[in-house]
Amino acid sequence: MHVRLARHTDDLRGLVAFYRDGLGLVEVGGFEDHAGYSGAFLELPGTGCHLEFTTGGDHGPPDAHPESLLVLYLGTAETVRATAERADAPHVASANPYWDAIGAVTVLDPDGFRVVLVPATWP
């Protein structure tokens, strides 16, 4: 099984730059003006999973919610610090205090969705 999580945006270029250049995801494909939609696929390294961001159509993007999280386990506090610095995104306190208590850093992507950078590996 493969997994691709898709989300619509009005800022495709900004979102791709944030996830690719800021967070280090690998852009593995995309499409232009397919039935009025354009999009990009970014691989979560080491997982085989993709994020797909699309733009176009007759509707806008979803609203961000403080509990809609993408959680990335980066291994060390140094990697979290370097990634957060490279992403150059606003830091916010987590809605769930657990993330702050374990030393995670929560940043906002260009659409206002939260990405949690965790200084640990997945068990």
C-alpha positions in Angstrom: 0.0 0.0 0.0 1.1 3.5 -0.7 -0.3 6.7 1.0 -0.7 10.1 -0.5 -2.3 12.9 1.6 -3.8 15.7 -0.5 -4.6 19.2 0.4 -5.8 22.2 -1.7 -4.1 25.6 -1.5 -4.2 29.0 -3.1 -0.4 29.3 -2.7 1.1 26.3 -4.5 4.5 27.8 -5.0 4.8 29.0 -1.5 3.7 25.7 0.0 6.0 23.7 -2.2 9.0 25.9 -1.3 8.2 25.6 2.4 8.0 21.8 2.4 10.8 21.2 -0.1 13.3 23.9 0.7 12.4 24.5 4.3 11.5 21.1 5.7 13.5 19.0 3.3 10.8 16.9 1.6 11.7 15.7 -1.9 9.6 17.0 -4.8 8.9 13.9 -6.8 6.4 15.1 -9.4 3.5 17.2 -10.2 1.1 18.3 -12.9 0.1 21.6 -14.7 -3.4 22.5 -15.7 -5.0 19.1 -15.6 -8.7 19.8 -16.0 -8.1 23.2 -14.4 -5.9 21.9 -11.5 -2.2 22.0 -10.9 -0.3 20.2 -8.2 2.9 18.9 -6.7 3.9 15.7 -5.0 6.5 15.8 -2.1 7.8 12.6 -0.5 8.3 12.3 3.2 11.9 10.9 3.3 12.2 7.3 4.4 8.4 6.6 4.3 7.3 6.2 0.7 4.4 8.5 1.6 3.6 11.7 -0.3 2.0 15.0 0.4 0.1 16.3 -2.6 -0.8 20.0 -2.9 -3.2 21.2 -5.5 -4.6 24.5 -6.7 -7.4 25.4 -9.1 -11.0 24.5 -9.4 -14.0 26.5 -8.2 -13.3 26.3 -4.5 -10.8 27.6 -2.0 -8.4 25.9 0.4 -9.6 24.4 3.7 -9.3 26.4 6.9 -6.4 25.5 9.2 -7.3 24.1 12.6 -4.9 24.1 15.6 -5.3 20.3 15.9 -4.7 19.5 12.2 -1.1 18.6 12.5 1.7 17.1 10.4 4.1 15.6 12.9 7.7 15.0 11.7 10.0 13.0 14.0 13.5 14.5 13.1 15.6 12.6 15.6 17.5 15.3 17.5 17.1 18.8 19.0 19.9 20.0 16.7 18.0 18.7 13.6 14.8 20.4 14.8 16.6 23.7 15.4 18.3 23.6 11.9 15.0 22.6 10.2 13.0 25.3 11.9 15.7 27.9 11.1 15.7 26.8 7.4 11.9 26.8 7.2 11.9 30.4 8.4 8.3 30.1 9.5 6.4 31.5 12.4 6.7 29.4 15.6 3.5 28.9 17.7 2.7 27.3 21.0 1.0 23.9 20.4 -2.7 23.6 21.2 -1.8 20.3 22.9 0.8 21.0 25.6 2.3 17.6 25.1 4.3 18.7 22.1 5.8 21.7 23.9 6.6 19.6 27.0 8.7 17.1 25.0 10.7 19.9 23.3 9.0 19.9 19.9 8.8 23.0 17.8 5.5 23.9 16.1 5.7 26.1 13.0 3.0 27.3 10.6 3.1 26.5 6.9 2.1 29.3 4.4 -1.6 28.2 4.7 -1.5 28.4 8.5 -1.4 24.7 9.1 0.7 23.4 11.9 3.8 21.3 11.5 5.3 19.8 14.6 9.1 19.1 14.5 9.9 16.5 17.1 13.4 15.9 18.5 13.0 12.2 18.8 12.7 9.1 16.6 9.5 7.1 16.2 9.6 4.2 18.6 
